């Protein structure tokens, strides 16, 4: 999408926010609608601690939820988390 000059949100086509707080609010809005991609993404943010306090337990909980909704990436992240301890 970026190659075609499209820099908007892939879900709602609104302009992407330029700060972490607005980005997090956008992700949380998608999480509230049970979007597995957004839930997985939020889990990754909690796992690494980017923009949020690092919380591996919360990340695993979110990945489980996303996996139940069909996210293959969440399954992969869960596998990596369990393999690395």
Phi and psi in radians as a Rosetta constraint file:
Dihedral C 1 N 2 CA 2 C 2 CIRCULARHARMONIC -1.145 0.35
Dihedral N 2 CA 2 C 2 N 3 CIRCULARHARMONIC -0.575 0.35
Dihedral C 2 N 3 CA 3 C 3 CIRCULARHARMONIC -1.123 0.35
Dihedral N 3 CA 3 C 3 N 4 CIRCULARHARMONIC -0.494 0.35
Dihedral C 3 N 4 CA 4 C 4 CIRCULARHARMONIC -1.587 0.35
Dihedral N 4 CA 4 C 4 N 5 CIRCULARHARMONIC 0.100 0.35
Dihedral C 4 N 5 CA 5 C 5 CIRCULARHARMONIC 1.456 0.35
Dihedral N 5 CA 5 C 5 N 6 CIRCULARHARMONIC 0.292 0.35
Dihedral C 5 N 6 CA 6 C 6 CIRCULARHARMONIC -1.726 0.35
Dihedral N 6 CA 6 C 6 N 7 CIRCULARHARMONIC 1.909 0.35
Dihedral C 6 N 7 CA 7 C 7 CIRCULARHARMONIC -1.982 0.35
Dihedral N 7 CA 7 C 7 N 8 CIRCULARHARMONIC 0.310 0.35
Dihedral C 7 N 8 CA 8 C 8 CIRCULARHARMONIC -1.550 0.35
Dihedral N 8 CA 8 C 8 N 9 CIRCULARHARMONIC 2.978 0.35
Dihedral C 8 N 9 CA 9 C 9 CIRCULARHARMONIC -1.058 0.35
Dihedral N 9 CA 9 C 9 N 10 CIRCULARHARMONIC 2.330 0.35
Dihedral C 9 N 10 CA 10 C 10 CIRCULARHARMONIC -1.191 0.35
Dihedral N 10 CA 10 C 10 N 11 CIRCULARHARMONIC -0.365 0.35
Dihedral C 10 N 11 CA 11 C 11 CIRCULARHARMONIC -1.576 0.35
Dihedral N 11 CA 11 C 11 N 12 CIRCULARHARMONIC -0.827 0.35
Dihedral C 11 N 12 CA 12 C 12 CIRCULARHARMONIC -2.082 0.35
Dihedral N 12 CA 12 C 12 N 13 CIRCULARHARMONIC -0.008 0.35
Dihedral C 12 N 13 CA 13 C 13 CIRCULARHARMONIC 1.072 0.35
Dihedral N 13 CA 13 C 13 N 14 CIRCULARHARMONIC 0.332 0.35
Dihedral C 13 N 14 CA 14 C 14 CIRCULARHARMONIC -1.477 0.35
Dihedral N 14 CA 14 C 14 N 15 CIRCULARHARMONIC 2.703 0.35
Dihedral C 14 N 15 CA 15 C 15 CIRCULARHARMONIC -1.030 0.35
Dihedral N 15 CA 15 C 15 N 16 CIRCULARHARMONIC 2.431 0.35
Dihedral C 15 N 16 CA 16 C 16 CIRCULARHARMONIC -1.177 0.35
Dihedral N 16 CA 16 C 16 N 17 CIRCULARHARMONIC 2.387 0.35
Dihedral C 16 N 17 CA 17 C 17 CIRCULARHARMONIC -1.164 0.35
Dihedral N 17 CA 17 C 17 N 18 CIRCULARHARMONIC 2.716 0.35
Dihedral C 17 N 18 CA 18 C 18 CIRCULARHARMONIC -1.855 0.35
Dihedral N 18 CA 18 C 18 N 19 CIRCULARHARMONIC 0.200 0.35
Dihedral C 18 N 19 CA 19 C 19 CIRCULARHARMONIC -2.421 0.35
Dihedral N 19 CA 19 C 19 N 20 CIRCULARHARMONIC 2.792 0.35
Dihedral C 19 N 20 CA 20 C 20 CIRCULARHARMONIC -1.131 0.35
Dihedral N 20 CA 20 C 20 N 21 CIRCULARHARMONIC -0.652 0.35
Dihedral C 20 N 21 CA 21 C 21 CIRCULARHARMONIC -1.125 0.35
Dihedral N 21 CA 21 C 21 N 22 CIRCULARHARMONIC -0.768 0.35
Dihedral C 21 N 22 CA 22 C 22 CIRCULARHARMONIC -1.214 0.35
Dihedral N 22 CA 22 C 22 N 23 CIRCULARHARMONIC -0.632 0.35
Dihedral C 22 N 23 CA 23 C 23 CIRCULARHARMONIC -1.087 0.35
Dihedral N 23 CA 23 C 23 N 24 CIRCULARHARMONIC -0.797 0.35
Dihedral C 23 N 24 CA 24 C 24 CIRCULARHARMONIC -1.088 0.35
Dihedral N 24 CA 24 C 24 N 25 CIRCULARHARMONIC -0.709 0.35
Dihedral C 24 N 25 CA 25 C 25 CIRCULARHARMONIC -1.095 0.35
Dihedral N 25 CA 25 C 25 N 26 CIRCULARHARMONIC -0.681 0.35
Dihedral C 25 N 26 CA 26 C 26 CIRCULARHARMONIC -1.149 0.35
Dihedral N 26 CA 26 C 26 N 27 CIRCULARHARMONIC -0.744 0.35
Dihedral C 26 N 27 CA 27 C 27 CIRCULARHARMONIC -1.122 0.35
Dihedral N 27 CA 27 C 27 N 28 CIRCULARHARMONIC -0.770 0.35
Dihedral C 27 N 28 CA 28 C 28 CIRCULARHARMONIC -1.134 0.35
Dihedral N 28 CA 28 C 28 N 29 CIRCULARHARMONIC -0.553 0.35
Dihedral C 28 N 29 CA 29 C 29 CIRCULARHARMONIC -1.134 0.35
Dihedral N 29 CA 29 C 29 N 30 CIRCULARHARMONIC -0.693 0.35
Dihedral C 29 N 30 CA 30 C 30 CIRCULARHARMONIC -1.229 0.35
Dihedral N 30 CA 30 C 30 N 31 CIRCULARHARMONIC -0.625 0.35
Dihedral C 30 N 31 CA 31 C 31 CIRCULARHARMONIC -1.101 0.35
Dihedral N 31 CA 31 C 31 N 32 CIRCULARHARMONIC -0.704 0.35
Dihedral C 31 N 32 CA 32 C 32 CIRCULARHARMONIC -1.091 0.35
Dihedral N 32 CA 32 C 32 N 33 CIRCULARHARMONIC -0.403 0.35
Dihedral C 32 N 33 CA 33 C 33 CIRCULARHARMONIC -1.665 0.35
Dihedral N 33 CA 33 C 33 N 34 CIRCULARHARMONIC 0.260 0.35
Dihedral C 33 N 34 CA 34 C 34 CIRCULARHARMONIC 1.017 0.35
Dihedral N 34 CA 34 C 34 N 35 CIRCULARHARMONIC 0.726 0.35
Dihedral C 34 N 35 CA 35 C 35 CIRCULARHARMONIC -1.454 0.35
Dihedral N 35 CA 35 C 35 N 36 CIRCULARHARMONIC 1.987 0.35
Dihedral C 35 N 36 CA 36 C 36 CIRCULARHARMONIC -1.092 0.35
Dihedral N 36 CA 36 C 36 N 37 CIRCULARHARMONIC -0.553 0.35
Dihedral C 36 N 37 CA 37 C 37 CIRCULARHARMONIC -1.159 0.35
Dihedral N 37 CA 37 C 37 N 38 CIRCULARHARMONIC -0.766 0.35
Dihedral C 37 N 38 CA 38 C 38 CIRCULARHARMONIC -1.184 0.35
Dihedral N 38 CA 38 C 38 N 39 CIRCULARHARMONIC -0.674 0.35
Dihedral C 38 N 39 CA 39 C 39 CIRCULARHARMONIC -1.119 0.35
Dihedral N 39 CA 39 C 39 N 40 CIRCULARHARMONIC -0.757 0.35
Dihedral C 39 N 40 CA 40 C 40 CIRCULARHARMONIC -1.079 0.35
Dihedral N 40 CA 40 C 40 N 41 CIRCULARHARMONIC -0.756 0.35
Dihedral C 40 N 41 CA 41 C 41 CIRCULARHARMONIC -1.084 0.35
Dihedral N 41 CA 41 C 41 N 42 CIRCULARHARMONIC -0.737 0.35
Dihedral C 41 N 42 CA 42 C 42 CIRCULARHARMONIC -1.122 0.35
Dihedral N 42 CA 42 C 42 N 43 CIRCULARHARMONIC -0.666 0.35
Dihedral C 42 N 43 CA 43 C 43 CIRCULARHARMONIC -1.046 0.35
Dihedral N 43 CA 43 C 43 N 44 CIRCULARHARMONIC -0.727 0.35
Dihedral C 43 N 44 CA 44 C 44 CIRCULARHARMONIC -1.101 0.35
Dihedral N 44 CA 44 C 44 N 45 CIRCULARHARMONIC -0.700 0.35
Dihedral C 44 N 45 CA 45 C 45 CIRCULARHARMONIC -1.082 0.35
Dihedral N 45 CA 45 C 45 N 46 CIRCULARHARMONIC -0.750 0.35
Dihedral C 45 N 46 CA 46 C 46 CIRCULARHARMONIC -1.189 0.35
Dihedral N 46 CA 46 C 46 N 47 CIRCULARHARMONIC -0.628 0.35
Dihedral C 46 N 47 CA 47 C 47 CIRCULARHARMONIC -1.156 0.35
Dihedral N 47 CA 47 C 47 N 48 CIRCULARHARMONIC -0.733 0.35
Dihedral C 47 N 48 CA 48 C 48 CIRCULARHARMONIC -1.551 0.35
Dihedral N 48 CA 48 C 48 N 49 CIRCULARHARMONIC -0.532 0.35
Dihedral C 48 N 49 CA 49 C 49 CIRCULARHARMONIC 1.545 0.35
Dihedral N 49 CA 49 C 49 N 50 CIRCULARHARMONIC 0.462 0.35
Dihedral C 49 N 50 CA 50 C 50 CIRCULARHARMONIC -1.477 0.35
Dihedral N 50 CA 50 C 50 N 51 CIRCULARHARMONIC 1.929 0.35
Dihedral C 50 N 51 CA 51 C 51 CIRCULARHARMONIC 1.383 0.35
Dihedral N 51 CA 51 C 51 N 52 CIRCULARHARMONIC -0.165 0.35
Dihedral C 51 N 52 CA 52 C 52 CIRCULARHARMONIC -2.368 0.35
Dihedral N 52 CA 52 C 52 N 53 CIRCULARHARMONIC 2.790 0.35
Dihedral C 52 N 53 CA 53 C 53 CIRCULARHARMONIC -1.202 0.35
Dihedral N 53 CA 53 C 53 N 54 CIRCULARHARMONIC 2.320 0.35
Dihedral C 53 N 54 CA 54 C 54 CIRCULARHARMONIC -1.075 0.35
Dihedral N 54 CA 54 C 54 N 55 CIRCULARHARMONIC 2.214 0.35
Dihedral C 54 N 55 CA 55 C 55 CIRCULARHARMONIC -2.579 0.35
Dihedral N 55 CA 55 C 55 N 56 CIRCULARHARMONIC 1.633 0.35
Dihedral C 55 N 56 CA 56 C 56 CIRCULARHARMONIC -1.148 0.35
Dihedral N 56 CA 56 C 56 N 57 CIRCULARHARMONIC -0.659 0.35
Dihedral C 56 N 57 CA 57 C 57 CIRCULARHARMONIC -1.075 0.35
Dihedral N 57 CA 57 C 57 N 58 CIRCULARHARMONIC -0.741 0.35
Dihedral C 57 N 58 CA 58 C 58 CIRCULARHARMONIC -1.159 0.35
Dihedral N 58 CA 58 C 58 N 59 CIRCULARHARMONIC -0.675 0.35
Dihedral C 58 N 59 CA 59 C 59 CIRCULARHARMONIC -1.062 0.35
Dihedral N 59 CA 59 C 59 N 60 CIRCULARHARMONIC -0.785 0.35
Dihedral C 59 N 60 CA 60 C 60 CIRCULARHARMONIC -1.124 0.35
Dihedral N 60 CA 60 C 60 N 61 CIRCULARHARMONIC -0.696 0.35
Dihedral C 60 N 61 CA 61 C 61 CIRCULARHARMONIC -1.070 0.35
Dihedral N 61 CA 61 C 61 N 62 CIRCULARHARMONIC -0.765 0.35
Dihedral C 61 N 62 CA 62 C 62 CIRCULARHARMONIC -1.168 0.35
Dihedral N 62 CA 62 C 62 N 63 CIRCULARHARMONIC -0.715 0.35
Dihedral C 62 N 63 CA 63 C 63 CIRCULARHARMONIC -1.103 0.35
Dihedral N 63 CA 63 C 63 N 64 CIRCULARHARMONIC -0.678 0.35
Dihedral C 63 N 64 CA 64 C 64 CIRCULARHARMONIC -1.087 0.35
Dihedral N 64 CA 64 C 64 N 65 CIRCULARHARMONIC -0.766 0.35
Dihedral C 64 N 65 CA 65 C 65 CIRCULARHARMONIC -1.082 0.35
Dihedral N 65 CA 65 C 65 N 66 CIRCULARHARMONIC -0.797 0.35
Dihedral C 65 N 66 CA 66 C 66 CIRCULARHARMONIC -1.129 0.35
Dihedral N 66 CA 66 C 66 N 67 CIRCULARHARMONIC -0.663 0.35
Dihedral C 66 N 67 CA 67 C 67 CIRCULARHARMONIC -1.127 0.35
Dihedral N 67 CA 67 C 67 N 68 CIRCULARHARMONIC -0.695 0.35
Dihedral C 67 N 68 CA 68 C 68 CIRCULARHARMONIC -1.134 0.35
Dihedral N 68 CA 68 C 68 N 69 CIRCULARHARMONIC -0.446 0.35
Dihedral C 68 N 69 CA 69 C 69 CIRCULARHARMONIC -1.551 0.35
Dihedral N 69 CA 69 C 69 N 70 CIRCULARHARMONIC -0.002 0.35
Dihedral C 69 N 70 CA 70 C 70 CIRCULARHARMONIC 1.872 0.35
Dihedral N 70 CA 70 C 70 N 71 CIRCULARHARMONIC 0.186 0.35
Dihedral C 70 N 71 CA 71 C 71 CIRCULARHARMONIC -1.411 0.35
Dihedral N 71 CA 71 C 71 N 72 CIRCULARHARMONIC 2.011 0.35
Dihedral C 71 N 72 CA 72 C 72 CIRCULARHARMONIC -1.231 0.35
Dihedral N 72 CA 72 C 72 N 73 CIRCULARHARMONIC -0.630 0.35
Dihedral C 72 N 73 CA 73 C 73 CIRCULARHARMONIC -1.081 0.35
Dihedral N 73 CA 73 C 73 N 74 CIRCULARHARMONIC -0.633 0.35
Dihedral C 73 N 74 CA 74 C 74 CIRCULARHARMONIC -1.152 0.35
Dihedral N 74 CA 74 C 74 N 75 CIRCULARHARMONIC -0.690 0.35
Dihedral C 74 N 75 CA 75 C 75 CIRCULARHARMONIC -1.064 0.35
Dihedral N 75 CA 75 C 75 N 76 CIRCULARHARMONIC -0.745 0.35
Dihedral C 75 N 76 CA 76 C 76 CIRCULARHARMONIC -1.074 0.35
Dihedral N 76 CA 76 C 76 N 77 CIRCULARHARMONIC -0.795 0.35
Dihedral C 76 N 77 CA 77 C 77 CIRCULARHARMONIC -1.117 0.35
Dihedral N 77 CA 77 C 77 N 78 CIRCULARHARMONIC -0.694 0.35
Dihedral C 77 N 78 CA 78 C 78 CIRCULARHARMONIC -1.087 0.35
Dihedral N 78 CA 78 C 78 N 79 CIRCULARHARMONIC -0.768 0.35
Dihedral C 78 N 79 CA 79 C 79 CIRCULARHARMONIC -1.050 0.35
Dihedral N 79 CA 79 C 79 N 80 CIRCULARHARMONIC -0.770 0.35
Dihedral C 79 N 80 CA 80 C 80 CIRCULARHARMONIC -1.117 0.35
Dihedral N 80 CA 80 C 80 N 81 CIRCULARHARMONIC -0.717 0.35
Dihedral C 80 N 81 CA 81 C 81 CIRCULARHARMONIC -1.131 0.35
Dihedral N 81 CA 81 C 81 N 82 CIRCULARHARMONIC -0.744 0.35
Dihedral C 81 N 82 CA 82 C 82 CIRCULARHARMONIC -1.254 0.35
Dihedral N 82 CA 82 C 82 N 83 CIRCULARHARMONIC -0.597 0.35
Dihedral C 82 N 83 CA 83 C 83 CIRCULARHARMONIC -1.219 0.35
Dihedral N 83 CA 83 C 83 N 84 CIRCULARHARMONIC -0.599 0.35
Dihedral C 83 N 84 CA 84 C 84 CIRCULARHARMONIC -1.540 0.35
Dihedral N 84 CA 84 C 84 N 85 CIRCULARHARMONIC -0.151 0.35
